[in-house]
């Protein structure tokens, strides 16, 4: 008797909530494709510079907003403190800070190119919805963070992603 109730419950659950609507499945594939495109773009952009991609891009669809992609980069990779490198001098910390500040403009250009490229394939998102790319900047706890953002966020309406001028950028 108990197994018959369990089987009935499983069949009912499969009938009412087991299928993913076709639009949702297609949107999921487009977001996964955009994640891969972002990864490729940041890896290729970093090959000529010292910008290092940390991890992989992650995307999510937010109803009534659009798609949001998150990625983390290090603008100037250096070794952390360790038994082999006990500390950095104040001058070295300031030099690292200056190198990172110089690369923020390069990061913004890379973000713009990546967002325009990846956003072009998001046709299942409504034309009135937005696409956002949030890049978190990696920092060691001992770094000098003067005038350095922790995050750069670039957004644009999906139907306007063909134009770089339509994107807005904010630093946090």
TORPA-4810 file (N, C-alpha, C, O; in nm, 3 decimals):
<nodes>
NODE_1_0.082_-0.119_0.000_0.000_0.000_0.000_0.087_0.127_0.000_0.062_0.220_-0.076_X
NODE_2_0.189_0.128_0.085_0.278_0.244_0.096_0.352_0.268_-0.035_0.369_0.382_-0.078_X
NODE_3_0.397_0.161_-0.100_0.470_0.176_-0.226_0.377_0.228_-0.336_0.422_0.303_-0.423_X
NODE_4_0.249_0.191_-0.334_0.153_0.239_-0.433_0.131_0.390_-0.416_0.121_0.462_-0.515_X
NODE_5_0.124_0.437_-0.293_0.109_0.581_-0.266_0.233_0.656_-0.311_0.222_0.764_-0.371_X
NODE_6_0.351_0.602_-0.284_0.476_0.666_-0.324_0.487_0.676_-0.476_0.526_0.781_-0.529_X
NODE_7_0.453_0.568_-0.546_0.458_0.569_-0.692_0.357_0.670_-0.747_0.388_0.742_-0.842_X
NODE_8_0.239_0.676_-0.690_0.137_0.772_-0.734_0.186_0.915_-0.713_0.166_1.001_-0.800_X
NODE_9_0.248_0.941_-0.601_0.298_1.074_-0.572_0.409_1.113_-0.669_0.412_1.227_-0.716_X
NODE_10_0.500_1.021_-0.700_0.607_1.049_-0.795_0.553_1.075_-0.935_0.601_1.165_-1.004_X
NODE_11_0.454_0.997_-0.978_0.394_1.018_-1.109_0.323_1.153_-1.116_0.331_1.222_-1.218_X
NODE_12_0.255_1.191_-1.009_0.187_1.321_-1.006_0.287_1.435_-1.011_0.266_1.534_-1.082_X
NODE_13_0.397_1.422_-0.937_0.500_1.526_-0.939_0.562_1.540_-1.077_0.587_1.651_-1.124_X
NODE_14_0.586_1.427_-1.142_0.645_1.432_-1.276_0.548_1.495_-1.376_0.590_1.568_-1.465_X
NODE_15_0.420_1.468_-1.360_0.321_1.522_-1.453_0.303_1.672_-1.437_0.281_1.742_-1.535_X
NODE_16_0.313_1.723_-1.314_0.285_1.864_-1.291_0.407_1.954_-1.287_0.396_2.073_-1.316_X
NODE_17_0.523_1.902_-1.254_0.637_1.992_-1.240_0.766_1.938_-1.296_0.872_1.996_-1.271_X
NODE_18_0.762_1.829_-1.368_0.884_1.764_-1.412_0.945_1.820_-1.539_1.063_1.797_-1.565_X
NODE_19_0.870_1.893_-1.619_0.922_1.942_-1.745_0.963_2.089_-1.737_0.898_2.170_-1.672_X
NODE_20_1.072_2.120_-1.805_1.117_2.258_-1.813_1.058_2.317_-1.941_1.074_2.258_-2.048_X
NODE_21_0.991_2.431_-1.932_0.936_2.491_-2.055_1.045_2.516_-2.158_1.160_2.542_-2.123_X
NODE_22_1.009_2.508_-2.287_1.105_2.520_-2.396_1.181_2.653_-2.391_1.301_2.655_-2.416_X
NODE_23_1.112_2.765_-2.361_1.178_2.895_-2.355_1.284_2.897_-2.245_1.393_2.950_-2.264_X
NODE_24_1.252_2.839_-2.130_1.346_2.835_-2.018_1.468_2.752_-2.053_1.580_2.790_-2.021_X
NODE_25_1.447_2.637_-2.119_1.560_2.553_-2.159_1.648_2.626_-2.260_1.771_2.620_-2.250_X
NODE_26_1.587_2.693_-2.357_1.664_2.767_-2.458_1.741_2.882_-2.393_1.856_2.908_-2.429_X
NODE_27_1.677_2.950_-2.300_1.744_3.061_-2.229_1.863_3.007_-2.149_1.969_3.069_-2.146_X
NODE_28_1.844_2.893_-2.083_1.954_2.832_-2.008_2.073_2.800_-2.097_2.188_2.819_-2.057_X
NODE_29_2.046_2.751_-2.217_2.154_2.721_-2.312_2.224_2.850_-2.357_2.346_2.853_-2.371_X
NODE_30_2.146_2.956_-2.379_2.206_3.083_-2.421_2.293_3.141_-2.309_2.399_3.196_-2.337_X
NODE_31_2.248_3.131_-2.185_2.328_3.182_-2.073_2.456_3.102_-2.059_2.562_3.159_-2.035_X
NODE_32_2.448_2.969_-2.074_2.568_2.885_-2.067_2.665_2.921_-2.180_2.786_2.925_-2.158_X
NODE_33_2.613_2.947_-2.298_2.697_2.987_-2.411_2.763_3.123_-2.385_2.880_3.143_-2.417_X
NODE_34_2.687_3.215_-2.326_2.743_3.348_-2.294_2.852_3.335_-2.187_2.952_3.407_-2.193_X
NODE_35_2.833_3.245_-2.089_2.937_3.223_-1.987_3.068_3.179_-2.054_3.175_3.230_-2.021_X
NODE_36_3.059_3.085_-2.146_3.178_3.035_-2.215_3.242_3.146_-2.298_3.365_3.159_-2.302_X
NODE_37_3.159_3.227_-2.363_3.213_3.338_-2.443_3.286_3.439_-2.354_3.392_3.489_-2.392_X
NODE_38_3.229_3.469_-2.238_3.296_3.560_-2.144_3.429_3.503_-2.098_3.529_3.575_-2.095_X
NODE_39_3.431_3.375_-2.064_3.557_3.312_-2.022_3.662_3.321_-2.131_3.777_3.359_-2.105_X
NODE_40_3.623_3.288_-2.254_3.719_3.294_-2.366_3.770_3.436_-2.386_3.889_3.458_-2.406_X
NODE_41_3.678_3.533_-2.379_3.718_3.672_-2.402_3.816_3.721_-2.295_3.917_3.783_-2.327_X
NODE_42_3.786_3.692_-2.168_3.875_3.738_-2.062_4.008_3.663_-2.064_4.112_3.722_-2.032_X
NODE_43_4.007_3.535_-2.100_4.134_3.462_-2.110_4.219_3.518_-2.223_4.340_3.537_-2.206_X
NODE_44_4.158_3.545_-2.339_4.236_3.598_-2.451_4.282_3.741_-2.424_4.392_3.779_-2.464_X
NODE_45_4.199_3.820_-2.357_4.239_3.957_-2.323_4.352_3.954_-2.222_4.441_4.040_-2.227_X
NODE_46_4.351_3.859_-2.131_4.454_3.849_-2.029_4.585_3.796_-2.081_4.689_3.814_-2.017_X
NODE_47_4.582_3.729_-2.197_4.705_3.671_-2.252_4.807_3.779_-2.287_4.927_3.757_-2.272_X
NODE_48_4.762_3.895_-2.332_4.853_4.002_-2.368_4.884_4.097_-2.254_4.969_4.185_-2.266_X
NODE_49_4.815_4.079_-2.141_4.834_4.164_-2.025_4.859_4.077_-1.903_4.876_3.956_-1.915_X
NODE_50_4.860_4.138_-1.789_4.875_4.061_-1.666_4.740_4.036_-1.597_4.737_3.984_-1.485_X
NODE_51_4.631_4.072_-1.662_4.499_4.048_-1.602_4.473_3.899_-1.601_4.479_3.833_-1.705_X
NODE_52_4.445_3.844_-1.483_4.424_3.701_-1.469_4.279_3.672_-1.433_4.224_3.730_-1.339_X
NODE_53_4.218_3.582_-1.507_4.083_3.536_-1.479_4.090_3.438_-1.363_4.171_3.346_-1.363_X
NODE_54_4.004_3.459_-1.264_3.998_3.370_-1.149_3.864_3.297_-1.156_3.758_3.360_-1.144_X
NODE_55_3.867_3.169_-1.176_3.743_3.092_-1.186_3.676_3.111_-1.320_3.738_3.155_-1.417_X
NODE_56_3.550_3.078_-1.325_3.472_3.085_-1.449_3.355_3.181_-1.431_3.309_3.204_-1.320_X
NODE_57_3.309_3.235_-1.543_3.193_3.325_-1.541_3.069_3.246_-1.500_3.054_3.129_-1.535_X
NODE_58_2.981_3.311_-1.426_2.853_3.251_-1.386_2.743_3.347_-1.424_2.753_3.467_-1.400_X
NODE_59_2.638_3.293_-1.486_2.526_3.375_-1.527_2.397_3.329_-1.463_2.380_3.212_-1.429_X
NODE_60_2.306_3.422_-1.449_2.174_3.392_-1.393_2.072_3.481_-1.462_2.102_3.595_-1.497_X
NODE_61_1.952_3.429_-1.479_1.843_3.509_-1.534_1.753_3.552_-1.419_1.709_3.470_-1.339_X
NODE_62_1.726_3.682_-1.412_1.637_3.737_-1.311_1.512_3.789_-1.381_1.520_3.885_-1.457_X
NODE_63_1.395_3.726_-1.356_1.273_3.773_-1.422_1.249_3.922_-1.397_1.274_3.972_-1.287_X
NODE_64_1.201_3.990_-1.498_1.174_4.134_-1.500_1.301_4.218_-1.492_1.291_4.341_-1.485_X
NODE_65_1.418_4.157_-1.493_1.543_4.234_-1.502_1.620_4.192_-1.627_1.643_4.273_-1.717_X
NODE_66_1.661_4.066_-1.631_1.739_4.016_-1.743_1.847_3.922_-1.696_1.828_3.848_-1.599_X
NODE_67_1.960_3.922_-1.764_2.070_3.831_-1.733_2.181_3.906_-1.660_2.215_4.019_-1.694_X
NODE_68_2.237_3.840_-1.561_2.348_3.896_-1.484_2.462_3.794_-1.487_2.442_3.676_-1.459_X
NODE_69_2.581_3.842_-1.520_2.699_3.756_-1.525_2.801_3.808_-1.425_2.824_3.928_-1.413_X
NODE_70_2.863_3.714_-1.352_2.962_3.747_-1.250_3.094_3.681_-1.288_3.097_3.567_-1.334_X
NODE_71_3.202_3.755_-1.268_3.335_3.702_-1.297_3.433_3.770_-1.202_3.408_3.881_-1.155_X
NODE_72_3.545_3.704_-1.173_3.646_3.762_-1.085_3.780_3.763_-1.158_3.817_3.665_-1.223_X
NODE_73_3.851_3.875_-1.147_3.982_3.888_-1.209_4.082_3.948_-1.110_4.044_4.010_-1.011_X
NODE_74_4.208_3.928_-1.140_4.317_3.991_-1.067_4.390_4.080_-1.166_4.444_4.032_-1.265_X
NODE_75_4.391_4.210_-1.141_4.449_4.305_-1.235_4.602_4.302_-1.239_4.661_4.344_-1.339_X
NODE_76_4.664_4.254_-1.135_4.811_4.247_-1.132_4.852_4.134_-1.038_4.881_4.159_-0.920_X
NODE_77_4.856_4.013_-1.088_4.890_3.899_-1.001_5.030_3.911_-0.942_5.127_3.941_-1.013_X
NODE_78_5.039_3.887_-0.814_5.167_3.880_-0.743_5.156_3.767_-0.641_5.047_3.720_-0.611_X
NODE_79_5.269_3.725_-0.591_5.270_3.619_-0.491_5.218_3.672_-0.358_5.243_3.786_-0.321_X
NODE_80_5.145_3.588_-0.289_5.097_3.625_-0.156_5.213_3.611_-0.056_5.317_3.553_-0.087_X
NODE_81_5.194_3.665_0.060_5.294_3.647_0.164_5.300_3.498_0.200_5.197_3.430_0.203_X
NODE_82_5.420_3.451_0.227_5.441_3.309_0.256_5.571_3.296_0.334_5.637_3.396_0.360_X
NODE_83_5.609_3.176_0.371_5.739_3.159_0.436_5.855_3.203_0.346_5.963_3.236_0.395_X
NODE_84_5.833_3.203_0.215_5.938_3.244_0.122_5.933_3.393_0.091_6.032_3.452_0.049_X
NODE_85_5.817_3.452_0.113_5.799_3.597_0.092_5.719_3.647_0.212_5.596_3.642_0.211_X
NODE_86_5.788_3.694_0.314_5.723_3.727_0.440_5.636_3.852_0.437_5.536_3.859_0.508_X
NODE_87_5.673_3.950_0.355_5.594_4.073_0.350_5.634_4.155_0.228_5.733_4.126_0.160_X
NODE_88_5.554_4.257_0.203_5.583_4.354_0.098_5.609_4.488_0.166_5.544_4.522_0.265_X
NODE_89_5.705_4.563_0.114_5.733_4.695_0.170_5.621_4.790_0.131_5.542_4.760_0.042_X
NODE_90_5.614_4.903_0.197_5.511_5.003_0.163_5.529_5.051_0.019_5.430_5.075_-0.050_X
NODE_91_5.653_5.066_-0.026_5.678_5.109_-0.163_5.627_5.004_-0.263_5.570_5.040_-0.366_X
NODE_92_5.648_4.876_-0.233_5.599_4.769_-0.321_5.446_4.766_-0.323_5.385_4.742_-0.428_X
NODE_93_5.385_4.790_-0.209_5.238_4.794_-0.203_5.184_4.910_-0.286_5.082_4.896_-0.354_X
NODE_94_5.251_5.025_-0.280_5.209_5.141_-0.359_5.228_5.115_-0.509_5.145_5.157_-0.590_X
NODE_95_5.338_5.047_-0.546_5.361_5.014_-0.686_5.253_4.918_-0.738_5.205_4.933_-0.851_X
NODE_96_5.217_4.821_-0.657_5.111_4.727_-0.695_4.978_4.802_-0.712_4.904_4.776_-0.807_X
NODE_97_4.950_4.893_-0.621_4.828_4.973_-0.630_4.828_5.054_-0.761_4.726_5.060_-0.830_X
NODE_98_4.940_5.115_-0.794_4.949_5.196_-0.916_4.929_5.109_-1.040_4.861_5.150_-1.134_X
NODE_99_4.989_4.989_-1.042_4.971_4.899_-1.157_4.824_4.860_-1.173_4.772_4.856_-1.285_X
NODE_100_4.758_4.831_-1.063_4.617_4.793_-1.071_4.530_4.910_-1.118_4.440_4.891_-1.199_X
NODE_101_4.557_5.029_-1.067_4.478_5.146_-1.110_4.496_5.172_-1.259_4.401_5.211_-1.327_X
NODE_102_4.618_5.151_-1.311_4.644_5.171_-1.454_4.564_5.073_-1.539_4.530_5.104_-1.653_X
NODE_103_4.534_4.956_-1.486_4.467_4.851_-1.564_4.315_4.855_-1.555_4.248_4.776_-1.621_X
NODE_104_4.260_4.944_-1.476_4.114_4.954_-1.465_4.054_4.996_-1.599_3.948_4.945_-1.637_X
NODE_105_4.117_5.087_-1.670_4.067_5.127_-1.802_4.070_5.010_-1.901_3.977_4.993_-1.980_X
NODE_106_4.178_4.930_-1.897_4.186_4.811_-1.983_4.075_4.712_-1.947_4.014_4.651_-2.035_X
NODE_107_4.050_4.698_-1.818_3.943_4.609_-1.774_3.809_4.657_-1.827_3.729_4.577_-1.875_X
NODE_108_3.783_4.786_-1.818_3.657_4.841_-1.867_3.640_4.816_-2.016_3.531_4.781_-2.061_X
NODE_109_3.746_4.833_-2.093_3.738_4.806_-2.237_3.713_4.658_-2.263_3.633_4.623_-2.350_X
NODE_110_3.779_4.571_-2.190_3.759_4.427_-2.204_3.615_4.390_-2.169_3.553_4.309_-2.238_X
NODE_111_3.563_4.450_-2.062_3.425_4.424_-2.022_3.328_4.467_-2.131_3.235_4.394_-2.165_X
NODE_112_3.351_4.585_-2.187_3.262_4.638_-2.291_3.258_4.542_-2.410_3.150_4.506_-2.458_X
NODE_113_3.375_4.501_-2.458_3.382_4.409_-2.572_3.315_4.276_-2.539_3.240_4.222_-2.620_X
NODE_114_3.343_4.223_-2.421_3.288_4.093_-2.381_3.136_4.099_-2.366_3.067_4.006_-2.408_X
NODE_115_3.086_4.206_-2.308_2.941_4.219_-2.288_2.869_4.233_-2.421_2.763_4.173_-2.439_X
NODE_116_2.923_4.310_-2.512_2.861_4.325_-2.644_2.860_4.192_-2.719_2.762_4.158_-2.785_X
NODE_117_2.970_4.118_-2.710_2.980_3.990_-2.780_2.888_3.885_-2.717_2.811_3.819_-2.787_X
NODE_118_2.895_3.869_-2.586_2.815_3.767_-2.519_2.666_3.802_-2.521_2.582_3.713_-2.534_X
NODE_119_2.635_3.929_-2.508_2.495_3.971_-2.504_2.423_3.956_-2.635_2.300_3.946_-2.637_X
NODE_120_2.496_3.953_-2.746_2.433_3.940_-2.877_2.359_3.808_-2.893_2.262_3.801_-2.968_X
NODE_121_2.402_3.705_-2.824_2.339_3.574_-2.836_2.223_3.551_-2.741_2.165_3.442_-2.740_X
NODE_122_2.188_3.649_-2.661_2.082_3.632_-2.562_1.947_3.676_-2.619_1.887_3.771_-2.571_X
NODE_123_1.901_3.606_-2.720_1.778_3.644_-2.788_1.652_3.604_-2.712_1.544_3.655_-2.743_X
NODE_124_1.662_3.515_-2.615_1.545_3.471_-2.537_1.512_3.566_-2.423_1.412_3.549_-2.354_X
NODE_125_1.599_3.665_-2.403_1.572_3.768_-2.302_1.490_3.877_-2.369_1.516_3.912_-2.484_X
NODE_126_1.393_3.930_-2.299_1.309_4.034_-2.356_1.390_4.156_-2.398_1.490_4.190_-2.334_X
NODE_127_1.347_4.221_-2.505_1.418_4.338_-2.557_1.422_4.451_-2.455_1.514_4.533_-2.458_X
NODE_128_1.325_4.456_-2.365_1.320_4.562_-2.264_1.399_4.524_-2.138_1.410_4.605_-2.046_X
NODE_129_1.453_4.402_-2.133_1.531_4.359_-2.016_1.678_4.395_-2.036_1.718_4.437_-2.145_X
NODE_130_1.757_4.379_-1.932_1.896_4.423_-1.933_1.991_4.305_-1.925_1.954_4.194_-1.887_X
NODE_131_2.115_4.332_-1.963_2.224_4.237_-1.946_2.331_4.309_-1.864_2.370_4.421_-1.896_X
NODE_132_2.377_4.244_-1.758_2.476_4.306_-1.669_2.597_4.214_-1.655_2.584_4.092_-1.650_X
NODE_133_2.713_4.275_-1.648_2.838_4.205_-1.622_2.902_4.269_-1.500_2.939_4.387_-1.502_X
NODE_134_2.914_4.190_-1.393_2.977_4.238_-1.270_3.112_4.169_-1.255_3.119_4.046_-1.246_X
NODE_135_3.219_4.248_-1.252_3.353_4.194_-1.237_3.404_4.231_-1.099_3.419_4.349_-1.066_X
NODE_136_3.430_4.129_-1.018_3.490_4.151_-0.886_3.641_4.148_-0.901_3.696_4.063_-0.971_X
NODE_137_3.707_4.241_-0.836_3.853_4.250_-0.842_3.913_4.183_-0.719_3.878_4.213_-0.606_X
NODE_138_4.005_4.091_-0.745_4.071_4.020_-0.637_4.174_4.111_-0.571_4.252_4.178_-0.638_X
NODE_139_4.173_4.112_-0.438_4.272_4.188_-0.360_4.314_4.103_-0.240_4.232_4.036_-0.178_X
NODE_140_4.443_4.108_-0.208_4.490_4.046_-0.084_4.455_4.138_0.032_4.443_4.259_0.013_X
NODE_141_4.438_4.084_0.151_4.404_4.168_0.267_4.511_4.273_0.300_4.478_4.377_0.358_X
NODE_142_4.635_4.249_0.265_4.743_4.340_0.298_4.764_4.450_0.193_4.849_4.537_0.213_X
NODE_143_4.690_4.447_0.083_4.711_4.544_-0.025_4.664_4.684_0.012_4.578_4.703_0.098_X
NODE_144_4.724_4.782_-0.054_4.679_4.921_-0.048_4.566_4.935_-0.149_4.590_4.922_-0.270_X
NODE_145_4.444_4.961_-0.104_4.327_4.968_-0.192_4.286_5.111_-0.226_4.175_5.134_-0.276_X
NODE_146_4.374_5.207_-0.200_4.343_5.346_-0.228_4.304_5.365_-0.374_4.379_5.328_-0.464_X
NODE_147_4.187_5.423_-0.397_4.133_5.454_-0.530_4.114_5.331_-0.618_4.109_5.343_-0.741_X
NODE_148_4.102_5.214_-0.557_4.076_5.092_-0.633_3.934_5.044_-0.605_3.894_5.036_-0.489_X
NODE_149_3.858_5.014_-0.708_3.725_4.957_-0.684_3.735_4.811_-0.642_3.835_4.745_-0.670_X
NODE_150_3.635_4.763_-0.578_3.624_4.621_-0.546_3.547_4.549_-0.655_3.563_4.429_-0.677_X
NODE_151_3.461_4.626_-0.723_3.377_4.567_-0.827_3.347_4.672_-0.934_3.329_4.790_-0.904_X
NODE_152_3.341_4.626_-1.058_3.301_4.710_-1.170_3.179_4.644_-1.233_3.182_4.526_-1.267_X
NODE_153_3.071_4.721_-1.249_2.946_4.668_-1.304_2.911_4.745_-1.430_2.906_4.868_-1.429_X
NODE_154_2.888_4.671_-1.538_2.851_4.731_-1.665_2.716_4.672_-1.707_2.698_4.551_-1.705_X
NODE_155_2.622_4.759_-1.744_2.489_4.713_-1.783_2.444_4.782_-1.911_2.492_4.889_-1.948_X
NODE_156_2.350_4.717_-1.977_2.289_4.775_-2.095_2.160_4.702_-2.128_2.143_4.585_-2.094_X
NODE_157_2.069_4.771_-2.194_1.945_4.709_-2.239_1.979_4.608_-2.348_2.063_4.635_-2.433_X
NODE_158_1.913_4.492_-2.346_1.945_4.386_-2.440_1.930_4.431_-2.585_2.012_4.395_-2.670_X
NODE_159_1.828_4.508_-2.614_1.807_4.551_-2.752_1.903_4.661_-2.798_1.903_4.697_-2.915_X
NODE_160_1.984_4.714_-2.707_2.080_4.820_-2.742_2.225_4.773_-2.732_2.316_4.856_-2.737_X
NODE_161_2.247_4.642_-2.718_2.383_4.592_-2.697_2.471_4.598_-2.822_2.589_4.564_-2.815_X
NODE_162_2.418_4.641_-2.933_2.501_4.655_-3.052_2.587_4.781_-3.044_2.681_4.797_-3.121_X
NODE_163_2.556_4.869_-2.949_2.626_4.996_-2.938_2.698_5.007_-2.804_2.635_4.994_-2.699_X
NODE_164_2.828_5.031_-2.808_2.905_5.044_-2.685_2.863_5.167_-2.605_2.881_5.170_-2.483_X
NODE_165_2.809_5.269_-2.672_2.768_5.392_-2.603_2.647_5.368_-2.513_2.620_5.448_-2.423_X
NODE_166_2.573_5.261_-2.537_2.452_5.236_-2.459_2.482_5.174_-2.322_2.392_5.160_-2.240_X
NODE_167_2.605_5.137_-2.299_2.641_5.070_-2.173_2.674_5.171_-2.063_2.735_5.275_-2.088_X
NODE_168_2.631_5.139_-1.943_2.666_5.224_-1.829_2.759_5.146_-1.737_2.747_5.024_-1.723_X
NODE_169_2.851_5.218_-1.675_2.953_5.155_-1.589_2.950_5.221_-1.452_2.940_5.343_-1.439_X
NODE_170_2.959_5.136_-1.348_2.967_5.185_-1.211_3.077_5.113_-1.137_3.103_4.995_-1.161_X
NODE_171_3.142_5.185_-1.048_3.248_5.129_-0.966_3.202_5.123_-0.821_3.143_5.217_-0.769_X
NODE_172_3.230_5.010_-0.758_3.192_4.992_-0.618_3.313_4.954_-0.537_3.303_4.934_-0.416_X
</nodes>
